[in-house]
Amino acid sequence: MRHKGLSSKRVLIVGCGDVGTRTAKLLLPHYRVFGMVRSTDAAISLRAAGVVPVLADLDDRSSLTRIAGLADTVLHFAPPPNMGKADTRTRNLLAALAQHGVRRLIYISTSGVYGDCAGEYIDETRTPNPVSARGVRRAEAEQQMRQFARQTGVQIVIVRVPGIYAAERLPIDRLQRGTPVLRAADDVYTNHIHADDLAGIAVAALYRGANCRVYHASDDSELKMAAYFALVAEAYNLPMPEAISREQAQACLSPMQMSFMSESRRMLNQRMKRELRVRLRYATVGDFLAGV
């Protein structure tokens, strides 16, 4: 599929890791794809996949001169820093792109910008209310993107992503360690997307995403966290995790683990299906696990 508004044959993927590489493979038949990474090993892997590697670091503004003018379409997968309230990496990227004719920019954000929604169904009109530090940084990055669009006229699309899974991105280690889950009364709704489907959504957003529009990249699963772990345990013949109270969990789980157990929401994906015309390969986590 081609978008009439895209004349360039070059696309730059910033933060070209696992999902970025999956996305690049979908674009390679039609575009020359550049992948920005920080390590030589990652660059070697990209080159083997047919992607032109660019060694640069979003924490080092001077290195970003290497991406100047490479492409007029950019997909931004890189996460924010691990500290602070602002996404300085996105700020550095936008500064580097501002003077070099970028026309379209796709930002891969996170559902964490919503904070806790008490299990409610939410669509893209929901006002962000991040609680976790990582959610705050992502929301700040989205604000940067919108300001950049207003100041430069660059078209932007924001894709909010929940938990990403794939064969190599399942909680197998956690189940093998016997890490407990929350009991039903305390459990939270989680949202999921397979890495291959996310790559397809990113490409669809590049082609069909409306300017300054937000899209949920979430599948049709409607699962609480314990049910997700139970599905994986059953598929891989692993012991079912123990269900404990929230008070017990706070005593034995890390703050990071507890932060994921403190936000409950059910993301609606009709806009993704209707406007981006996405057909998911794996409509639910169960569909994927049925084939393992």
Phi, psi and omega in degrees: 000143181232149177253125185299334182280355182253107181261340183288148174259014184236133177231137176251127175253116181266124186079057188273071176269221184300301183291324177300320179292321176299320178295316180302320182297329177286331183272335188303328178297341186240342187225156165275121188252128175255136179239121181270123179222168183258340187244152178295321179300317178295323179296320179297317180296320179295316181299321179296333180272359180094006180266141177277112183282146174231116180276113178202163186226123181294344175274355181235096186300327182295329181288342185283354173298339181290340181262358184299123175073008182293321186205153176263000175236128185230134171250122187254100180261349190292138179283162174291173173297168181274357182224160175089174180259349183246151176266090181291335179293314177296322178300316179295320179297312182296323177297322181288329183273341192301326187258012191232034167071024175291134183250331187216134186222121179255122180252123178269102183260202184221152175292348178297346179293343182278339186068202180279128179246015176056034177080005182288155169286134181228144172246188188287352178275353179297132180288126177301143178211064186294144178247315181288155180299321180292325177294321177298317180294322179293318178297321178295322177296319177299320178297320176301317181299316181294319178297320178299318179297316180296321186281330189246342185082003177293137176283132178235150173226135180248128179244117181264124192244135174271211180291127181266134177228163174192178182305322181264009182232044178250158183281047182296312181300318180297318178293321178294328178283347181078027178296129184285168175239173179279145174293163188304320184295335183252357190284163183239151173283138177239164181231151191218156172207136177287146183301322179293320177293322177298319176301316178296322178293320178300318179293318178297322177295323178297316183280317195240352183297135178282151183298133179061030181257146177253140178228141172275128175257071184230147180275193184267005180298145173228086190232140164278162188300317181297324179293324177298312179295324178295320177299316180293318179299317180294318183294329184250014177054047179252157179298142176291136181290150177289139177262126183232170179283164177297322178298318177294320181297320180298335181275341186235352180251157182287159176303323178297314179298319181292329180296323177288336180269010183246003181232124184232125179201159176234108187278129175272143186237021183297324180296318177302315183289319185284311187272320180272347179058043180276134170243113186290139173289320179238099184294331178219163174301321179299325178298318179292312185293337178296340183258003182278000000 
